[in-house]
Amino acid sequence: MDSLVRVKQFRLVISMPDLYQWADDDAEPVLLGEWREIIGLLRLNESRIAALYDLYFDQTPVGQGNVYVFLGNDQPESLLAFDLYREPTDQLDIVTVGVCVPADAVAQIKPLLRSAFDQASCQILYEEGNILQGVQQLIDPSGYPKSIGNGALHQQLLVNE
């Protein structure tokens, strides 16, 4: 039986390290298998998304951070968005991930997202729906630059293909 609400958007709030795994202590982090599968199904550039780890931890000071959106070249409804704002009091490195999925890929991607969330050490939020206000606000270009922290930061929306 089909559900009444056709899920096409997801929002997860998790810790940045929960997107990655390490083969050993000296290895560079790599995206978890679920995230690699999701990125493949959405036909996005895995290496650019994997590079967010270094961007977040090595190049984004506390109190800073932009939103990075990755679009599918051949599937305009395929999208991953990462809000990498580093809250000054956040000690868990919490990030928001917005996901837009083509209708024909929902059945494959939904269990992968749920599994990735269930494995996360910081399970703050998992949300799914046809249209999610949190995802819409995250990816709406008219909302940027967004003033954060009494105007101390003007967060940008950066789109990558």
N, C-alpha and C positions, 0 to 999 in steps of 0.2 A: 504494500500500500504506500502510495506517495504521501509525503508529509504535506500539510497545508501551506507551510512556509518554506519556500525554496531557498535554502541557505546558499549564499554566495559570498558573504563577507564574514571575516573572523577577526577578533582582536584578542591578543594575548599580552599580559603584563607579567614579565618574568625578569630574572636576573640575566644580564648580558652573558656571563659565563655559561648559562644554561643552554645557549645556542651551540656550544662547542664541546669538543672532547680532546684529550691529550693522549697520545700513544705512550709516552713516558715523560718523566720530569723535564727532559731537555728538549722535547719536541715542540714544534710550533702547533698551536691549536688548529684543529680542523672542524668544520661544521659537523654536527651530529648527523647520523645517517638519515633520520627523518627529515631534517631540514634540507639535506642534499637531494632527497627524493622529491620533496615539495618544489624546490627550485627547478629541478629537471622537468617535472610535470607542468610547471608554469612557463617553461622554456626561457628562464632567466640566466644571467651570467653568474655562475657560482663563484668564480674567483673574485669578482667585484664585491659580492656580498660577504664572502669570507674575510675580505680585507677590512670590514667594519670593526673587527676585534682590535687591530692595531690602531685604527683611527680613534676608537673610543678610549682605549686605555693609554695610548702614547701621545695623542695629538689633541685631545679634547679636555681642556681644563675644567675643574669643578665649577659649576655655575654657567657652563656653556653647553653647546650641543645643538645640532640642526636635525631636521627630518630628512632622511634619505629615502627616495622612492625609486624602485626598480620596476620598469615596465617591460612587458613582453613585446618583442618586435612584431611577431606575427599574430599575437592574441592580445588585442587592446584591453580586454577585460582582465588580463593576468597582471597582478601587481603585488609587490611586497613593499611595505613602508616601515621604516625603523625610526622611532623618535629617540635620539641619542642624547637628549638633554640630561645633564648630570646635576641633579638636585644637590645643593650644598650640604644638606644633612643626611643624604642617602649613603648608607654604608653597605648596601647590598647590590649596587650597580643595576638598579631597576630600569628597564627599557620597555617601551610599548612597541608591539609589532602589529601592523595592520595587514590583512591579507584579502585580496579580491580574487575570486576564482571563477573561471568560466563554468557555466552550468554543467557541461559534460565532464568536468574534472572533479566536481564536488565529492562524488562517492569515493574517489581515490584519495583526495587530499584531506578530507575531514578526519578520518581515523589517524592519519599521520600527524596532523596538528594536535589532536587530542592526546596522542601518545607522547609527543614532544612536551606538551604541557604537564602531563602526569609524571614525567621523569624529572621535571624541573625542581631544583632545590627551593626556589622561591615561587610558589604558585599564587600569584596575586589576583589575576583575573583571566578567565577564559569566557569568551562571548562569541556567539554565532547568530547570524540572521541574514535576511535578504538585504536589508540596508541598515547598517549600524551607524548611529550618530557619531560615535567616537572615531570610527574609520573615516567617515565623510569629512569630519573636521580636520583630521590628520592630513588628508590628501587634497583638501580644497585650496588651490592657489590663492584665492581671494583673501584667505586668512593670514597671509604672510606678507611682509615680515611680522611675526608675532612677538609682542612685547611680553617679556617674562621678568619677574623679580623687580617690580617697580621701574621697568624700562631699562634695567641694567643689561639685558640681552634682547636683541632683536633676532629671534630665531628665524632661520631661512628654510625654505622647502627646496631641496636639491633633487632634481630628477635625472636619473641615469637610465640609459636604455641598454 
